[in-house]
Amino acid sequence: MNEPPEPPAGPGRASRARRPVRSTVSAVLIALTCVLVPVSLLTVWVHDIALDTGRYVATVAPLGTDPAIQDAAVARITQAVDVRVDGPAVTSDLAAWLQAHGLPPRVASAVKALGPKLDDAVNQVVTEAATRVVHSDTFVTVWTQANRVAHTAVVQALTGHGRGAVEVTDGTVTLDLGSVVDRLKDTLVAEGLSPAERIPDVDKRMVLFQSDRLARIRGAAHALDVVGNWLPVLTVSLGAVGVLLARRRRRALVSAALGAAGASLLVALALVAARHYYLDHLPPAVQSPAAAAAVFDTLLHFLRISLRTATVLGVAVALGAYLGGAGRLPRAARGRADRAADSVARWGDAHGVRAGRAGTWTAAHRRWLAGTAVLVLALVFALWDDPTALTVLLLVAILLAVLAVLALLAAFGRAATGGPDGSVLR
């Protein structure tokens, strides 16, 4: 029995042999891109927020007027000041002196009963004074100045190095309120509460953040800082190569965009779970859960916005790539849009509205014009400072408007020269 002849070797056979390799490499690169997208956003947060003085101060400065931070500061400052007037001793001496001068015993007993109320009155005076100081511009100034060097606390929290107004010890981040306490002492003395002069030099730190796992992430934070802003560029490059190597590039682009969006969404949900876990397991060192929540939310605000933006951007890119494909649904959608544009063009032509040469030129170069619009808006997004999900939606709306204008101009061009099948539309 004769064996079938082997197919001749040639470029076509070699090309078919390389297809599985290219497809495998493409799949690996796209999967790696999906994983690296949220990691890239994390590196940007570490590099631009956690370890950058200007951005860190701009991020935490509004906390100086946050009600939760102010209430925590009032409580901690009042506790640090701790002005104590021995009310029972004072009222007892006063009652003895009055009784020695003929005061009835019942009145002397009533005077002695005022001792605890005197303590409460002093505490109320201190609290009111502390509230006025904290709610004034003084506290905002002190808070901002302290946090201008506070980025060293985050650096120390992540790398174990650095000192400043904010200190980190055993995973606990504390803010020194010494200058605010000194200002409050002067205020109390000026208002006639002379015992405030004898306030001792006690611990005046307010705990902002505490985690026993802080030391475990130092190595990872250092690595993320070293990578810095290069990882996003590498991630985009890997994704682009993966799409270019794919046999079906449009489908690969849809898969990469949806995968990146899904990975970003998972990390965003993990941050929500981490927030709930942290606030539910606050150690006793944290005096105010509300203040801890405010600090947590403020420091991670940029990261959460970035993850949300990446999710929306991924879905938008995937949807755009899908609708631009050759599937039945995309073709039907584009056909309906063109028919609607043709209807508008016929109505305009019947009423003397024409696009002239602009319409015929747009009809001949519509695909290139649409591609240019996409590239321009992609460049705008890349150069946008701190884009958000609303930025993505705004650019998508602009792109849809541009595509609608191009469709109308092309329809007017077809109305002037003839339809796709050669029939004159007007």
Long-range contacts (C-beta under 8 A, 24 or more apart in sequence): 19-247, 22-245, 22-246, 22-247, 23-245, 23-246, 23-247, 25-242, 25-245, 26-242, 26-243, 26-245, 26-246, 26-252, 27-242, 28-242, 29-238, 29-239, 29-241, 29-242, 29-245, 30-239, 30-242, 30-243, 30-246, 30-252, 30-255, 30-256, 30-259, 31-259, 32-238, 32-242, 33-235, 33-236, 33-238, 33-239, 33-242, 33-256, 33-259, 33-260, 34-256, 34-259, 34-260, 34-262, 34-263, 35-263, 36-231, 36-234, 36-235, 36-238, 37-235, 37-260, 37-263, 37-264, 37-310, 37-314, 38-263, 38-264, 38-266, 38-267, 38-307, 38-310, 39-231, 39-235, 40-231, 40-232, 40-235, 41-232, 41-264, 41-267, 41-303, 41-306, 41-307, 41-310, 42-224, 42-267, 42-303, 43-224, 43-225, 43-227, 43-228, 43-229, 43-231, 43-232, 44-229, 44-232, 44-306, 45-300, 45-302, 45-303, 45-306, 46-158, 46-221, 46-224, 46-225, 47-224, 47-225, 47-227, 47-228, 47-229, 48-229, 48-302, 49-299, 49-302, 49-303, 50-151, 50-154, 50-155, 50-158, 50-221, 50-299, 51-151, 51-154, 51-155, 51-158, 51-225, 52-151, 53-148, 53-149, 53-151, 56-147, 56-150, 56-151, 56-154, 57-144, 57-147, 57-148, 57-150, 57-151, 59-298, 59-299, 59-301, 59-302, 60-147, 60-150, 60-295, 60-298, 60-299, 61-143, 61-144, 61-147, 62-298, 63-143, 63-294, 63-295, 63-298, 64-139, 64-140, 64-143, 64-144, 65-140, 66-291, 66-294, 66-298, 68-288, 68-290, 68-291, 68-293, 68-294, 69-143, 69-291, 69-294, 69-295, 70-134, 70-135, 70-139, 71-288, 71-290, 71-291, 72-206, 72-287, 72-288, 72-290, 72-291, 73-130, 73-134, 73-139, 73-177, 73-180, 73-206, 74-127, 74-130, 74-131, 74-134, 75-287, 75-288, 76-177, 76-204, 76-206, 76-287, 77-130, 77-133, 77-134, 77-177, 77-180, 77-181, 77-184, 77-204, 78-123, 78-126, 78-127, 78-130, 80-177, 80-181, 80-202, 80-203, 80-204, 81-126, 81-130, 81-181, 81-184, 81-185, 81-188, 81-196, 81-199, 82-199, 82-202, 83-122, 83-123, 83-126, 83-188, 83-193, 83-195, 83-196, 83-199, 84-119, 84-122, 84-195, 85-118, 85-119, 85-122, 85-195, 87-114, 87-115, 87-116, 87-117, 87-118, 87-119, 87-122, 88-112, 88-115, 88-116, 89-115, 90-115, 90-118, 91-115, 91-118, 122-193, 122-195, 125-188, 125-191, 125-193, 126-184, 126-188, 126-193, 126-196, 129-184, 129-187, 129-188, 129-191, 130-184, 132-187, 133-180, 133-183, 133-184, 133-187, 134-180, 138-180, 138-183, 139-180, 142-177, 142-179, 142-180, 142-183, 146-175, 146-176, 150-175, 154-299, 157-209, 157-214, 158-217, 158-218, 158-221, 158-222, 158-225, 159-218, 159-221, 159-222, 159-225, 160-215, 160-218, 166-208, 167-205, 168-214, 171-210, 171-211, 171-212, 171-213, 171-214, 171-215, 172-207, 172-209, 172-210, 172-285, 173-207, 173-208, 173-209, 173-210, 174-205, 174-206, 174-207, 174-208, 175-205, 175-206, 175-208, 176-204, 176-205, 177-204, 177-205, 177-206, 178-204, 180-204, 206-287, 206-291, 207-285, 207-286, 207-287, 208-291, 208-292, 208-295, 209-286, 209-292, 209-295, 209-296, 210-282, 210-283, 210-285, 210-286, 211-278, 250-321, 250-322, 250-324, 250-325, 251-325, 253-317, 253-318, 253-321, 254-318, 254-321, 254-322, 257-313, 257-314, 257-315, 257-317, 257-318, 257-321, 258-314, 258-315, 258-318, 259-314, 260-310, 260-314, 261-310, 261-311, 261-312, 261-313, 261-314, 261-315, 261-318, 262-314, 264-307, 264-308, 264-310, 264-311, 264-314, 265-307, 265-311, 267-307, 268-304, 268-307, 268-308, 268-311, 271-300, 271-303, 271-304, 271-307, 275-300, 302-386, 305-386, 305-388, 305-389, 308-388, 308-389, 309-387, 309-388, 309-389, 309-391, 309-392, 311-389, 312-389, 312-392, 312-393, 313-381, 313-392, 316-392, 316-393, 316-396, 320-374, 320-396, 337-407, 338-407, 338-411, 341-407, 341-408, 341-410, 341-411, 342-411, 342-414, 342-415, 342-419, 342-425, 344-408, 344-411, 345-408, 345-411, 345-412, 345-414, 345-415, 345-425, 346-415, 346-425, 346-426, 348-412, 348-415, 349-412, 349-415, 349-416, 349-425, 349-426, 350-426, 354-412, 354-415, 354-416, 355-408, 355-409, 355-412, 355-413, 355-416, 356-416, 358-409, 358-413, 359-409, 359-410, 359-411, 359-412, 359-413, 359-414, 359-415, 359-416, 360-413, 360-416, 360-417, 361-413, 362-406, 362-409, 362-410, 362-413, 363-409, 363-410, 363-411, 363-413, 363-414, 363-417, 364-413, 366-406, 366-407, 366-410, 369-406, 370-402, 370-403, 370-406, 373-399, 373-402, 373-403, 373-406, 374-399
